[in-house]
């Protein structure tokens, strides 16, 4: 007699039970937000288009009925930082987030509260990008994006100035918009390439003339308490920041662990290879320790996910994406390798709290999405990231070397 086995019939039922999703998703109608309501009208002081519509829907997690730690008052463990400021219509999050982190560092080191110019760094970064583009005969990227360590690299060479000395805003503008400026610079560089006119001095003079027209020329001297300082002197003597004291921690498995490696993304246009690459569990443990020891970090990764909810200003990993227990080095690398994790935004992590056994992080943001809710609310300009979201989607962070001195000893 043959035995009848019912596994085939029962297995699909069991699979359905274990595959139940708890998190729900919706198709959310896109509505005009901060970018459409404030940044574009500011630009239309000189441009008359009235179309503020953004057609279509987006697929996103539905967090409307979830208890979330999305109130600043809950974050008792946070460090001093300036209030959020908008990067406007620019691709300069890397400068805004890292400048904010270094402002917090000035306060941590000397208890001095300063507001520094993000656009001073942007100006000289464009000069550096254009110079390399010319020297490399057009084989170097010239785009708006960059990385956190571009800020320390630029400061080391060109210094920094207070915000009031150089805002980068002209003609009564309230918000930055570099689209026309970038297009003009890019078109000029492409014309140099088309005609093989590789005169670097003349090329950089034109690049600077374009920027001087749109955002003004940065000062060569600033006056503090009646004394003049160069931007480098202001950095070293007044705010006392040493750019060499800041390091980048990275985690992906395509490069060896415990070695300094290149972060292979387009925004690392100069191919910097000083990223300290560590396993994901070490990356997360280090971040947890750093914030508990009073440091803030400039952190970068992906913010274009269904779990990134601008309604609640929270970022989570829904279980219809991947269950939390399955987030590991491979899941992280899989998304980076197939370009569903991209290096698309830099932010400033300024605080944390523990909820249900996991961390949540208070994130200062310069982008428009964190400003789509009540402008009078304390949360205007902030996000709140779950530990799982950071673990899966945030690729690297910059921090003072003293915060990770034990980790650095493990590197050759």
KEMIMI-207952 format. One record per residue: residue number from 1; residue in one letter; x, y, z of N, C-alpha, C in turn. Coordinates in steps of 0.02 Angstrom, whole numbers, plus 50000, padded with zeros to 5 digits. Each point is the difference from the previous one (the first is absolute). Layout:
  num  residu  n_east  n_north   n_up  ca_east  ca_north  ca_up  c_east  c_north   c_up
  NUM       A       X        Y      Z        X         Y      Z       X        Y      Z
...
***
This chain:
  num  residu  n_east  n_north   n_up  ca_east  ca_north  ca_up  c_east  c_north   c_up
    1       X   50042    49940  50000    49958     50060  50000   50044    50063  50000
    2       X   49983    50049  49959    50037     50063  49997   49975    50048  50053
    3       X   50048    50032  50033    49981     50051  50050   49986    50066  49964
    4       X   49947    50031  50023    49981     50065  49972   50032    50055  50042
    5       X   50038    50043  49969    50033     50054  50036   49966    50066  49982
    6       X   49982    50037  50051    49962     50062  49990   50043    50063  50003
    7       X   50067    49992  50001    50044     50059  50007   49988    50049  49944
    8       X   49990    49975  49939    49991     50044  49942   49939    50046  50009
    9       X   49948    49972  50030    49939     50038  50010   50005    50049  50058
   10       X   50038    49979  50052    50003     50040  50060   50051    50056  49995
   11       X   50052    49989  49961    50055     50048  49998   49979    50070  49976
   12       X   49960    50003  49947    49979     50067  49978   49962    50038  50054
   13       X   49960    49962  50039    49962     50032  50053   50047    50028  50054
   14       X   50051    49959  50017    50048     50022  50050   50040    50060  49976
   15       X   50018    50000  49936    50038     50055  49971   49960    50064  50003
   16       X   49935    49995  49987    49957     50059  50002   49997    50030  50070
   17       X   49999    49955  50051    49997     50024  50069   50063    50039  50018
   18       X   50058    49973  49982    50062     50033  50019   50016    50060  49956
   19       X   49967    50005  49943    50013     50055  49954   49954    50058  50008
   20       X   49959    50002  50053    49954     50055  50011   50038    50065  50012
   21       X   49979    50053  49967    50029     50066  50012   49961    50036  50054
   22       X   50036    50031  50046    49969     50042  50050   49996    50072  49975
   23       X   50052    50022  49966    50001     50068  49975   49957    50007  49937
   24       X   49965    50056  49995    49957     50013  49944   50029    50055  49956
   25       X   49979    50001  49939    50023     50052  49953   49941    50031  49965
   26       X   50010    50060  49975    49948     50036  49963   50031    50034  49939
   27       X   49957    50017  49953    50021     50045  49946   49977    50070  50020
   28       X   50050    50043  50014    49985     50066  50027   50003    50052  49944
   29       X   49947    50040  49996    49998     50054  49951   50054    50051  50016
   30       X   50039    50018  49950    50052     50049  50010   49969    50070  50005
   31       X   50019    50037  50051    49975     50068  50010   50059    50049  49999
   32       X   49987    50062  49980    50053     50050  50004   50027    50006  50071
   33       X   50066    49999  50006    50032     50005  50065   50041    50063  50006
   34       X   50048    49999  50046    50041     50059  50014   50035    50024  49937
   35       X   50025    49953  49960    50036     50019  49939   49955    50040  49953
   36       X   49939    49975  49989    49954     50033  49954   49973    50065  50029
   37       X   49988    50001  50066    49967     50058  50030   50047    50058  50015
   38       X   50064    49985  50013    50045     50053  50022   50061    50009  49956
   39       X   50034    49945  49983    50062     50007  49962   49987    50022  49928
   40       X   49952    49968  49966    49986     50019  49931   49972    50071  49994
   41       X   49952    50020  50042    49978     50070  49995   50056    50050  50012
   42       X   50047    49984  50044    50058     50044  50010   50040    50006  49936
   43       X   50007    49944  49965    50035     50001  49936   49961    50040  49948
   44       X   49934    50000  50006    49958     50033  49951   49994    50075  50012
   45       X   50045    50027  50043    50010     50072  49999   50024    50021  49931
   46       X   50037    49954  49968    50026     50014  49933   49970    49953  49947
   47       X   49963    49949  50021    49969     49954  49953   49925    49999  50014
   48       X   49960    50002  49949    49929     50014  50009   49954    49940  49996
   49       X   50027    49939  49991    49957     49941  49996   49961    49992  50066
   50       X   49937    49980  49995    49957     49993  50059   49984    49927  50016
   51       X   50026    49954  49961    49980     49930  50009   50036    49970  50060
   52       X   49963    49986  50053    50028     49970  50060   49977    49928  50009
   53       X   49970    49971  49950    49972     49933  50007   50055    49947  49996
   54       X   49988    49944  50033    50044     49943  49995   49956    49938  49991
   55       X   49986    49982  49938    49951     49947  49987   50025    49932  50022
   56       X   49952    49955  50012    50016     49931  50014   49993    49981  50073
   57       X   50010    49936  50013    49997     49973  50068   50065    49964  50016
   58       X   50012    49992  50064    50059     49963  50022   49979    49942  50044
   59       X   50037    49945  49995    49988     49941  50041   50041    50007  50064
   60       X   49966    49999  50058    50035     50013  50062   49967    49962  50057
   61       X   50039    49988  50053    49973     49969  50059   49948    50046  50032
   62       X   49948    49970  50029    49949     50038  50034   50013    49997  50075
   63       X   50025    50056  50027    50017     50003  50071   49949    50041  50039
   64       X   49943    50013  49970    49951     50045  50031   49973    49975  50066
   65       X   50000    49935  50011    49973     49973  50063   50054    49971  50045
   66       X   50063    50015  49985    50056     49971  50038   50025    50051  50051
   67       X   50016    49976  50060    50029     50043  50051   50074    50011  49984
   68       X   50018    50062  49986    50067     50016  49976   50033    50053  50045
   69       X   50065    49995  50009    50036     50051  50039   50020    50059  49955
   70       X   49951    50036  49976    50013     50054  49952   49986    50069  50030
   71       X   50017    50006  50064    49996     50065  50034   50068    50014  50032
   72       X   50026    50059  49989    50066     50017  50025   50003    49996  50076
   73       X   49945    50016  50033    49999     49999  50073   50016    49931  50029
   74       X   49992    49947  49960    50015     49933  50023   50075    49986  50001
   75       X   50038    50039  49963    50071     49986  49992   50040    50039  50052
   76       X   50004    49971  50059    50037     50032  50055   50075    49998  49987
   77       X   50022    49950  49963    50072     49992  49985   50014    50031  49931
   78       X   50013    50065  50000    50017     50034  49937   50053    50052  50015
   79       X   50038    50016  49948    50056     50047  50007   49982    50067  49969
   80       X   50038    50052  50021    49986     50066  49974   50012    50002  49924
   81       X   49956    50034  49966    50007     50011  49928   49959    50061  49981
   82       X   50020    50033  49946    49960     50055  49975   49934    49975  49972
   83       X   49951    50043  49998    49935     49981  49972   50008    49981  49927
   84       X   49956    49956  49974    50005     49979  49930   49994    50059  49952
   85       X   50039    49997  49947    49997     50049  49946   49991    49963  49935
   86       X   49970    50034  49951    49983     49967  49937   50057    50008  49949
   87       X   50013    49946  49964    50048     50003  49945   49968    50025  49936
   88       X   49934    50012  50001    49965     50025  49942   50002    49952  49942
   89       X   50003    50026  49940    50002     49959  49940   50073    49989  49979
   90       X   50035    49964  50041    50071     49985  49987   50013    49927  50018
   91       X   50055    49974  49975    50023     49933  50018   50056    50003  50050
   92       X   49992    50041  50052    50055     50014  50046   49988    49973  50070
   93       X   49960    49948  50007    49988     49971  50066   50064    49981  50036
   94       X   50050    49977  49961    50064     49980  50029   50033    50057  50038
   95       X   49993    50061  49975    50029     50058  50034   49957    50022  50059
   96       X   49935    50001  49991    49956     50022  50054   50004    49952  50060
   97       X   49999    49936  49987    50000     49951  50056   50067    50000  50036
   98       X   50055    50003  49963    50065     49995  50032   50020    50066  50032
   99       X   49981    50056  49970    50011     50065  50033   49962    50002  50066
  100       X   49939    49975  50001    49962     49998  50062   50035    49957  50052
  101       X   50025    49942  49979    50036     49957  50047   50062    50036  50028
  102       X   50036    50036  49958    50060     50034  50023   49982    50060  50044
  103       X   49943    50032  49989    49976     50051  50047   49989    49969  50069
  104       X   49971    49941  50001    49990     49965  50064   50067    49981  50032
  105       X   50048    49984  49957    50067     49984  50025   50033    50061  50032
  106       X   49991    50059  49970    50027     50061  50030   49972    50008  50070
  107       X   49935    49988  50007    49969     50007  50066   50025    49946  50048
  108       X   50006    49939  49976    50024     49945  50043   50071    50014  50025
  109       X   50041    50028  49957    50071     50010  50018   50012    50064  50039
  110       X   49960    50053  49987    50016     50064  50031   49940    50036  50030
  111       X   49940    49970  49993    49937     50031  50024   49985    50065  49964
  112       X   50028    50009  49940    49986     50059  49959   49944    49983  49950
  113       X   49950    50042  49996    49945     49991  49953   50014    50043  49938
  114       X   50008    49966  49943    50014     50036  49938   49954    49976  49945
  115       X   49985    50044  49952    49965     49981  49939   50048    50013  49942
  116       X   50016    49947  49963    50050     50002  49948   49969    49998  49931
  117       X   50038    50022  49951    49975     50005  49931   50007    49934  49963
  118       X   49943    49970  49983    50001     49939  49960   50023    50014  49928
  119       X   49981    50058  49974    50013     50015  49929   50073    50017  49989
  120       X   50036    50023  50050    50073     50011  49993   50033    49934  49979
  121       X   49981    49946  50032    50028     49935  49983   49978    49979  49930
  122       X   49936    50011  49984    49973     49982  49934   50038    50036  49945
  123       X   50014    50065  50010    50035     50040  49950   50068    49968  49984
  124       X   50039    49987  50050    50067     49974  49988   49999    49927  49977
  125       X   49949    49964  50019    49993     49931  49974   49988    50001  49925
  126       X   49960    50047  49975    49991     50007  49928   50065    50018  49965
  127       X   50040    50043  50031    50065     50016  49971   50043    49937  49995
  128       X   50000    49960  50053    50040     49938  49999   49973    49951  49948
  129       X   49935    49993  49995    49970     49955  49950   50018    50022  49929
  130       X   49993    50065  49988    50014     50026  49933   50074    49991  49983
  131       X   50044    50012  50049    50071     49992  49988   50018    49929  49981
  132       X   49971    49952  50036    50014     49930  49984   49970    49981  49932
  133       X   49940    50025  49985    49969     49987  49935   50046    50022  49944
  134       X   50030    50059  50007    50044     50027  49949   50064    49959  49996
  135       X   50030    49984  50057    50063     49962  50000   49991    49930  49974
  136       X   49941    49971  50012    49985     49932  49978   49969    49998  49930
  137       X   50001    50057  49965    49973     50004  49932   49927    49976  49995
  138       X   49961    50021  50050    49929     49984  49999   49982    49932  50028
  139       X   50048    49965  50028    49987     49932  50026   49991    49999  50076
  140       X   49980    50056  50028    49984     50004  50072   49931    50029  50006
  141       X   49962    49975  50049    49930     50021  50007   49995    50073  50020
  142       X   49953    50035  49969    49983     50068  50021   49925    50001  50013
  143       X   49981    49991  50063    49930     49996  50020   49991    50039  50065
  144       X   49938    50004  50024    49987     50038  50061   50018    49962  50063
  145       X   49997    49934  49998    50009     49961  50061   50073    49993  50020
  146       X   50009    49982  50064    50067     49985  50026   49991    49961  50065
  147       X   50053    49994  50038    50000     49959  50061   50018    50042  50061
  148       X   49987    49972  50059    50015     50036  50062   50073    50020  50005
  149       X   50045    49955  49979    50071     50016  50007   50024    50051  49949
  150       X   49957    50020  49953    50017     50057  49957   50003    50063  50042
  151       X   49958    50005  50051    49998     50060  50042   50066    50008  50037
  152       X   50024    49948  50033    50064     50006  50036   50058    50010  49951
  153       X   49996    49970  49941    50052     50010  49950   50002    50073  49977
  154       X   49941    50029  49987    49998     50069  49979   50021    50047  50056
  155       X   49977    49987  50061    50020     50042  50057   50076    50000  50009
  156       X   50030    49943  49992    50073     49995  50010   50037    50045  49951
  157       X   49975    50007  49939    50033     50041  49949   49976    50072  49999
  158       X   49934    50010  50008    49971     50067  49991   49972    50030  50064
  159       X   49998    49962  50054    49972     50026  50062   49924    50005  49997
  160       X   49972    50039  50047    49928     50009  50006   49987    50069  50028
  161       X   49939    50026  49989    49982     50067  50025   49932    49996  50034
  162       X   49984    50048  50042    49933     50002  50030   49947    50010  49947
  163       X   49940    49977  50015    49945     50006  49953   49987    50073  49981
  164       X   50002    50045  50049    49985     50070  49986   50050    50032  49953
  165       X   50060    49970  49994    50051     50027  49955   49989    49979  49928
  166       X   49963    49944  49992    49989     49976  49931   49940    49953  50000
  167       X   49943    50026  49979    49938     49960  50001   49990    49963  49934
  168       X   50026    50027  49945    49987     49970  49934   49932    50018  49973
  169       X   49964    50046  50032    49934     50022  49978   50004    50072  49976
  170       X   49975    50012  49939    50002     50067  49971   49930    50022  49979
  171       X   49993    50064  49989    49939     50028  49971   49938    49986  50041
  172       X   50007    49999  50066    49943     49990  50043   49974    49929  50004
  173       X   50038    49953  49974    49977     49930  50001   50001    49973  50072
  174       X   49952    49957  50015    49996     49967  50065   50028    49929  49998
  175       X   49997    49969  49941    50020     49930  49994   50051    49993  49943
  176       X   50045    49953  50009    50051     49987  49950   49970    49964  49940
  177       X   50021    50020  49940    49983     49964  49940   50060    50005  49952
  178       X   50033    49942  49990    50062     49999  49960   49989    49970  49931
  179       X   49938    49990  49980    49988     49966  49937   50029    50038  49940
  180       X   49984    50064  49995    50025     50039  49944   50076    50007  50003
  181       X   50026    50011  50060    50072     50006  50009   50036    49936  49979
  182       X   49974    49943  50024    50032     49936  49983   49997    49988  49925
  183       X   49942    50012  49970    49993     49989  49928   50049    50042  49960
  184       X   50009    50062  50021    50046     50044  49964   50072    49976  50007
  185       X   50019    49980  50061    50068     49973  50010   50010    49936  49960
  186       X   49952    49956  50004    50006     49936  49965   50004    50009  49924
  187       X   49958    50044  49974    50002     50014  49928   50068    50028  49979
  188       X   50027    50044  50042    50066     50028  49985   50054    49945  49999
  189       X   49999    49956  50049    50050     49946  50002   49992    49952  49942
  190       X   49938    49987  49981    49989     49956  49943   50024    50033  49935
  191       X   49996    50066  49996    50026     50035  49941   50076    49996  49999
  192       X   50032    50003  50058    50073     49991  50003   50019    49931  49974
  193       X   49960    49949  50021    50014     49932  49978   49990    49993  49924
  194       X   49947    50030  49974    49985     49993  49929   50053    50032  49956
  195       X   50033    50052  50027    50050     50035  49960   50071    49986  50022
  196       X   50007    49954  50049    50067     49983  50028   50037    50063  50022
  197       X   49964    50045  50033    50030     50062  50025   50015    49991  50074
  198       X   50056    49969  50015    50013     49978  50069   50045    50048  50038
  199       X   49985    50064  49996    50037     50050  50038   49969    50004  50070
  200       X   50034    49971  50049    49970     49995  50067   49991    50068  50032
  201       X   50049    50044  49994    49995     50066  50032   49942    50039  49971
  202       X   49994    50001  49934    49946     50036  49968   49932    49968  50016
  203       X   49999    49933  50000    49938     49964  50015   49975    50014  50070
  204       X   50045    49998  50049    49979     50013  50069   49980    50072  50011
  205       X   50031    50045  49963    49980     50070  50005   49928    50009  49976
  206       X   49981    49965  49947    49931     50003  49976   49952    49967  50049
  207       X   50018    49942  50027    49958     49966  50049   49987    50046  50060
  208       X   50052    50033  50025    49992     50044  50057   49958    50061  49981
  209       X   50008    50026  49939    49960     50057  49979   49925    49982  49998
  210       X   49985    49939  49978    49930     49977  49999   49973    49997  50071
  211       X   50037    49970  50046    49976     49996  50069   49996    50068  50033
  212       X   50048    50043  49986    49997     50068  50029   49936    50036  49980
  213       X   49978    49987  49939    49938     50032  49976   49939    49973  50038
  214       X   49998    49934  50011    49940     49970  50029   50000    50001  50076
  215       X   50056    49987  50032    50001     49992  50073   50050    50046  50034
  216       X   50035    50042  49962    50047     50046  50030   50068    49969  50011
  217       X   50049    50043  50010    50069     49977  50010   50013    49993  50075
  218       X   50028    49944  50022    50013     49992  50071   50055    50047  50024
  219       X   49997    50021  50063    50049     50049  50025   50068    49969  50010
  220       X   50051    50041  49991    50069     49978  50013   50020    50012  50073
  221       X   49962    50045  50033    50012     50015  50071   49933    50007  50036
  222       X   50000    49982  50064    49942     50013  50043   50025    50036  50062
  223       X   49957    50042  50028    50021     50039  50059   49964    49974  50062
  224       X   50039    49981  50049    49975     49974  50064   50029    50042  50056
  225       X   49957    50034  50039    50023     50042  50055   50053    50050  49978
  226       X   49989    50029  49941    50044     50052  49976   50063    49976  49967
  227       X   50010    49935  49995    50061     49973  49969   49981    49960  49938
  228       X   50041    50006  49948    49987     49965  49937   50033    49932  49999
  229       X   49963    49952  49972    50025     49931  49994   49986    49975  49929
  230       X   50046    49961  49973    49984     49963  49940   49952    49944  50019
  231       X   49965    49970  49951    49956     49943  50016   50037    49942  50035
  232       X   50061    49987  49981    50039     49947  50033   50017    50020  50071
  233       X   50018    50063  50010    50015     50024  50068   49937    49998  50044
  234       X   49944    50019  49971    49937     49996  50038   49987    49929  50023
  235       X   50012    49951  49956    49990     49930  50018   50047    49977  50055
  236       X   50063    50018  49994    50050     49974  50047   50004    50039  50065
  237       X   49989    50067  49997    50010     50041  50059   49936    50018  50037
  238       X   49944    50004  49964    49938     50022  50032   49956    49939  50018
  239       X   49979    49962  49949    49957     49942  50016   50041    49938  50017
  240       X   50065    50000  49984    50048     49949  50022   49978    49929  49980
  241       X   49986    49993  49935    49984     49935  49971   50060    49975  49960
  242       X   50020    49938  50012    50052     49968  49961   49968    49950  49952
  243       X   49998    50014  49935    49967     49955  49953   50027    49929  50000
  244       X   50064    49992  50020    50030     49933  50000   49974    49956  50057
  245       X   49961    50029  50045    49975     49962  50057   49934    49965  49987
  246       X   49976    50001  49938    49935     49971  49984   50008    49941  49952
  247       X   49966    49946  50015    50007     49937  49962   49932    49976  49977
  248       X   50001    49959  49948    49939     49971  49972   49997    49925  50013
  249       X   49943    49978  50026    49988     49929  50013   49950    49975  49949
  250       X   50017    49946  49965    49960     49972  49945   49988    49926  50014
  251       X   49946    49974  49971    49988     49928  50005   49970    49973  49937
  252       X   50041    49965  49960    49974     49958  49946   50050    49945  49986
  253       X   49975    49943  49974    50042     49940  49996   50037    49995  49934
  254       X   49991    50047  49955    50035     49997  49936   50074    50020  50006
  255       X   50018    50027  50059    50070     50015  50015   50020    49966  50065
  256       X   50065    49988  50011    50022     49965  50060   49983    50039  50064
  257       X   49982    49963  50052    49989     50032  50064   50067    50016  50034
  258       X   49997    50051  50043    50057     50024  50038   50057    50023  49955
  259       X   49980    50028  49943    50047     50035  49957   49968    50067  49979
  260       X   50042    50049  49985    49974     50062  49972   49990    49989  49925
  261       X   49940    50016  49976    49980     49983  49932   49968    50060  49966
  262       X   49991    49994  49935    49963     50050  49963   49925    49986  50005
  263       X   49962    50052  50014    49927     49995  49998   49980    50013  49928
  264       X   49977    49947  49966    49991     50003  49927   49930    50023  49982
  265       X   49991    50066  50005    49938     50034  49980   50019    50061  49960
  266       X   49953    50025  49960    50015     50056  49955   50020    50063  50039
  267       X   49969    50010  50058    50015     50061  50037   50071    50000  50030
  268       X   50031    49943  50005    50071     49998  50019   50041    50009  49936
  269       X   49993    50059  49970    50025     50013  49932   50076    50002  49996
  270       X   50033    50012  50056    50073     50001  50000   50030    49933  50025
  271       X   49956    49949  50008    50020     49932  50015   50038    49995  50066
  272       X   49974    50033  50051    50031     49997  50066   49998    49928  50026
  273       X   50056    49977  50027    50005     49931  50024   50019    49998  50074
  274       X   49972    50046  50038    50014     50003  50072   49941    49978  50043
  275       X   49954    49963  49971    49942     49976  50038   50018    49936  50038
  276       X   49986    50001  50065    50016     49943  50043   49943    49949  49996
  277       X   50012    49946  49966    49947     49951  49985   49996    49947  50054
  278       X   49940    49991  50028    49990     49952  50056   49937    49959  49988
  279       X   49995    49941  50032    49938     49960  49996   49941    50039  50028
  280       X   49941    49981  49978    49940     50037  50018   49988    50001  50075
  281       X   50011    49943  50035    49989     50001  50072   50047    50048  50036
  282       X   50061    50006  49974    50048     50047  50029   49979    50072  49983
  283       X   49978    50011  49939    49975     50065  49979   49945    50024  50047
  284       X   49951    49957  50014    49943     50020  50042   50021    50008  50073
  285       X   50042    49955  50025    50024     50005  50069   50040    50064  50009
  286       X   50040    50017  49950    50041     50061  50004   49955    50061  50001
  287       X   49950    50002  49956    49955     50057  49999   49964    50008  50067
  288       X   49977    49945  50028    49965     50004  50064   50046    50028  50055
  289       X   50062    49977  50000    50047     50024  50050   50017    50073  49991
  290       X   50008    50020  49937    50019     50069  49985   49947    50049  50026
  291       X   49936    49987  49985    49948     50047  50020   49991    50000  50076
  292       X   50014    49944  50032    49994     49996  50073   50058    50036  50035
  293       X   50053    50013  49963    50057     50035  50029   50001    50074  49982
  294       X   49944    50026  49975    49993     50072  49991   50022    50027  49933
  295       X   50011    49957  49951    50020     50023  49933   49939    50001  49954
  296       X   50003    50043  49950    49952     49997  49945   50037    49977  49938
  297       X   49964    49978  49949    50032     49975  49939   49965    50028  49939
  298       X   50038    50008  49947    49973     50013  49934   49991    49933  49966
  299       X   49938    49983  49983    49985     49932  49977   49968    50003  49931
  300       X   50016    49950  49958    49975     50001  49932   49974    49934  49976
  301       X   49951    50002  49955    49972     49939  49973   49939    50015  49958
  302       X   49951    49954  50003    49942     50001  49955   49938    50024  50037
  303       X   49964    50048  49969    49938     50025  50030   49942    49995  49950
  304       X   50005    49955  49952    49947     49992  49950   49970    49930  50005
  305       X   49970    49986  50057    49974     49933  50015   49927    50003  50019
  306       X   49963    49945  49990    49930     49999  50023   49993    50010  50075
  307       X   50053    49984  50038    49998     50009  50073   50020    50069  50023
  308       X   50016    50044  49953    50019     50069  50016   49938    50043  49993
  309       X   49969    50015  50057    49933     50030  50001   50004    50074  50018
  310       X   49988    50043  49952    50003     50072  50013   49939    50027  50036
  311       X   49947    49960  50004    49941     50020  50038   50015    50001  50075
  312       X   50031    49947  50024    50017     49994  50071   50071    50022  50014
  313       X   50040    50012  49948    50071     50018  50004   50041    49943  50031
  314       X   49978    49939  49989    50034     49941  50026   50025    49956  49943
  315       X   50054    49965  50014    50027     49952  49952   50005    49932  50034
  316       X   49966    49950  49971    49999     49933  50027   50013    49951  49943
  317       X   50011    49936  50018    50004     49947  49950   49938    49956  50008
  318       X   49951    50006  49955    49940     49960  50006   50016    49926  49989
  319       X   49961    49956  50031    50014     49929  49991   49982    49975  49931
  320       X   49962    50040  49960    49990     49979  49930   50062    50015  49958
  321       X   50047    50039  50027    50065     50008  49969   50046    49943  50022
  322       X   50017    49999  50065    50040     49946  50029   49987    49999  50075
  323       X   49987    49942  50029    49993     49996  50072   50064    50022  50035
  324       X   49994    50033  50056    50057     50029  50034   50054    49949  50015
  325       X   49980    49938  50018    50049     49950  50018   50042    49976  49942
  326       X   49980    50017  49939    50038     49980  49941   50047    50055  49974
  327       X   50001    50056  50033    50046     50054  49978   50070    49982  50022
  328       X   50043    49988  49952    50070     49983  50014   50045    50028  49945
  329       X   50064    49983  50003    50047     50025  49950   49978    49985  49929
  330       X   49974    49940  49989    49981     49980  49933   49939    50038  49975
  331       X   49950    50009  50044    49941     50038  49980   50018    50072  49983
  332       X   50045    50028  50038    50023     50068  49988   50038    50005  49934
  333       X   50046    49953  49988    50039     50002  49938   49957    49986  49939
  334       X   49952    49954  50008    49955     49984  49945   49966    50063  49973
  335       X   49976    50042  50046    49965     50061  49980   50049    50052  49971
  336       X   50060    50003  50027    50049     50046  49972   50022    49978  49930
  337       X   50009    49935  49991    50024     49974  49936   49948    50005  49945
  338       X   49936    49994  50017    49949     50006  49947   49970    50070  49997
  339       X   50032    50048  50034    49982     50071  49997   49932    50017  50029
  340       X   49974    49958  50043    49940     50020  50038   50020    50036  50064
  341       X   50062    49993  50022    50029     50045  50049   50048    50045  49962
  342       X   49988    50065  50003    50043     50048  49967   50025    50051  50050
  343       X   50054    50031  49984    50030     50052  50042   49968    50066  49981
  344       X   49938    50012  50023    49964     50058  49973   49988    50057  50049
  345       X   50020    49993  50064    49988     50056  50046   50046    49996  50059
  346       X   50023    50060  50022    50039     50006  50061   49959    50036  50053
  347       X   50006    49977  50063    49961     50026  50056   50044    50006  50061
  348       X   49974    50033  50052    50036     50009  50062   49963    49965  50057
  349       X   50029    49948  50028    49970     49963  50055   50019    50034  50065
  350       X   49949    50024  50037    50012     50044  50058   49976    49971  50066
  351       X   49963    49944  50000    49976     49973  50062   49970    49931  49991
  352       X   49983    49968  50057    49972     49932  49997   49955    49989  50059
  353       X   49959    49948  49994    49963     49973  50057   49992    49925  49990
  354       X   49987    49964  50054    49987     49928  49996   49925    49988  50007
  355       X   49973    49960  49954    49929     49982  50001   49993    49927  49982
  356       X   49969    49962  50044    49988     49929  49988   50064    49963  49983
  357       X   50053    50018  50034    50063     49963  49994   50044    50021  49941
  358       X   49978    50050  49962    50040     50023  49943   50006    50077  50002
  359       X   50052    50024  49965    50011     50072  49998   49957    50032  49946
  360       X   49981    50063  50014    49975     50045  49949   50046    50061  49999
  361       X   50010    50028  49942    50048     50055  49993   49965    50063  49975
  362       X   50018    50055  50033    49974     50066  49982   50047    50029  49947
  363       X   49972    50017  49942    50040     50018  49942   49983    50071  49977
  364       X   50049    50043  50000    49992     50068  49973   50010    49996  49924
  365       X   49954    50033  49963    50000     49993  49927   49997    50068  49966
  366       X   50035    50006  49943    49997     50062  49962   49955    49995  49939
  367       X   49973    49940  49986    49957     49990  49943   49929    50025  50011
  368       X   49960    49999  49947    49933     50027  50004   49949    49953  50033
  369       X   50011    49934  49994    49951     49953  50025   49985    50005  50073
  370       X   50050    50020  50041    49990     50006  50072   49964    50065  50019
  371       X   49981    50039  49949    49969     50064  50012   49929    50003  49973
  372       X   49971    49944  49986    49933     49999  49970   49944    50006  50050
  373       X   50016    49999  50065    49949     50005  50051   50002    50070  50032
  374       X   49972    50008  50058    49990     50065  50032   50066    50038  50008
  375       X   50008    50058  49968    50062     50038  50007   50013    50025  50071
  376       X   49948    50002  50041    50008     50023  50069   50018    49944  50048
  377       X   49997    49938  49976    50013     49943  50044   50075    49993  50014
  378       X   50017    49975  50059    50070     49988  50017   50032    49950  49953
  379       X   49960    49956  49970    50026     49947  49957   50014    50023  49929
  380       X   49985    50063  49984    50011     50026  49933   50075    49996  49983
  381       X   50017    49961  49947    50070     49993  49981   50034    49940  50031
  382       X   49962    49954  50028    50030     49940  50030   49966    49936  49973
  383       X   50037    49946  50003    49973     49932  49991   50017    49958  50061
  384       X   49967    49942  50004    50012     49954  50055   50010    49930  49969
  385       X   50061    49974  50005    50018     49938  49966   50001    49943  50050
  386       X   49967    49945  49981    50005     49940  50040   50070    49969  49992
  387       X   50020    49963  50050    50065     49965  49997   50003    49954  49939
  388       X   49946    49966  49984    50000     49955  49943   50011    50037  49934
  389       X   49971    50061  49995    50009     50038  49938   50074    50019  49992
  390       X   50031    50023  50053    50071     50017  49997   50040    49938  49982
  391       X   49983    49944  50030    50038     49938  49989   49997    49977  49928
  392       X   49943    50009  49967    49992     49977  49931   50020    50052  49949
  393       X   49987    50065  50013    50002     50050  49947   50051    50055  50008
  394       X   50028    50010  50060    50051     50052  50009   50069    49967  49993
  395       X   50040    50026  49953    50061     49965  49980   50062    50021  50038
  396       X   50004    50063  50021    50062     50023  50032   49985    50059  50046
  397       X   50047    50015  50045    49994     50060  50041   50069    50028  50015
  398       X   50003    50066  50011    50061     50034  50019   49995    50020  50073
  399       X   50057    49993  50036    50001     50016  50071   50071    50019  50020
  400       X   50007    50033  50057    50066     50016  50026   50038    49936  50017
  401       X   50064    49999  49985    50040     49939  50010   50002    49978  50073
  402       X   49994    50046  50047    50001     49979  50071   49941    49956  50017
  403       X   49945    50006  49963    49941     49960  50014   50010    49927  49981
  404       X   50048    49986  49956    50009     49932  49973   50073    49979  50005
  405       X   50036    50025  50050    50071     49987  50003   50016    49926  50009
  406       X   49959    49963  50037    50012     49928  50008   49989    49963  49934
  407       X   49949    50021  49963    49987     49968  49935   50057    50013  49951
  408       X   50025    50061  49999    50052     50018  49952   50064    49959  50010
  409       X   50012    49977  50062    50059     49960  50013   49999    49932  49965
  410       X   49941    49979  49977    49993     49936  49965   50017    50005  49926
  411       X   50014    50061  49976    50014     50009  49929   50075    50000  49987
  412       X   50018    49971  49944    50070     49999  49980   50021    50068  49974
***
